[in-house]
Amino acid sequence: MKFILNLWLEQKNPLIQLLDAVTGDVVLQWRRDKVFTLLDAGEICLEDLVDESLSPLERLGLVKEF
């Protein structure tokens, strides 16, 4: 199963969503308080969410495979 991370971290009310890449269904969702708790506790860090093997355009989803 492939997933898409939908991250809105630089907002007043940050959001982390894990989506099914095929259906777009939300598999997991954390909102404001949970996101802050996870970041503050070190459970997740921004570096863990970045795939260094991808170019900046690939990270933004601007490069598509055909």
C-alpha positions in Angstrom: 0.0 0.0 0.0 1.3 3.5 -0.9 0.6 6.5 1.3 0.7 10.3 0.8 1.7 12.6 3.7 -0.3 15.8 3.8 1.4 18.2 6.1 0.3 21.6 7.1 2.8 22.5 9.8 3.3 26.3 9.4 -0.3 27.1 10.3 -2.0 28.3 13.4 -3.7 24.9 13.5 -1.2 22.4 12.1 -2.4 19.2 10.6 -0.8 15.9 9.6 -2.7 13.4 7.5 -1.8 10.0 6.1 -3.7 9.3 2.9 -4.2 6.2 0.9 -2.4 7.0 -2.4 -4.9 5.2 -4.5 -8.2 6.2 -3.0 -7.3 9.5 -1.3 -9.0 8.3 1.9 -7.7 9.6 5.2 -6.0 6.7 7.0 -4.7 8.8 10.0 -5.1 12.4 11.0 -3.5 14.4 13.8 -4.6 18.0 14.5 -3.2 21.0 16.4 -2.7 19.7 20.0 -1.6 16.2 19.0 0.9 17.6 16.4 2.4 20.0 19.0 2.6 17.1 21.5 4.4 14.8 19.1 6.8 17.5 18.0 7.6 18.7 21.6 8.1 15.1 22.8 10.4 14.4 19.9 8.2 11.6 18.6 8.3 13.1 15.2 10.7 15.6 13.7 10.6 17.4 10.4 13.7 15.7 9.2 12.0 12.4 9.5 9.3 13.5 7.0 11.7 14.5 4.2 13.1 11.9 1.7 16.5 13.2 1.0 16.7 11.1 -2.2 14.0 13.3 -3.8 14.7 16.7 -5.5 12.8 19.7 -4.2 10.4 19.5 -7.1 9.7 15.8 -6.4 9.1 16.7 -2.7 6.5 19.2 -3.8 4.8 16.7 -6.0 5.5 18.7 -9.1 7.3 15.9 -10.9 5.0 13.1 -12.2 6.0 9.7 -13.5 4.4 8.6 -16.8 
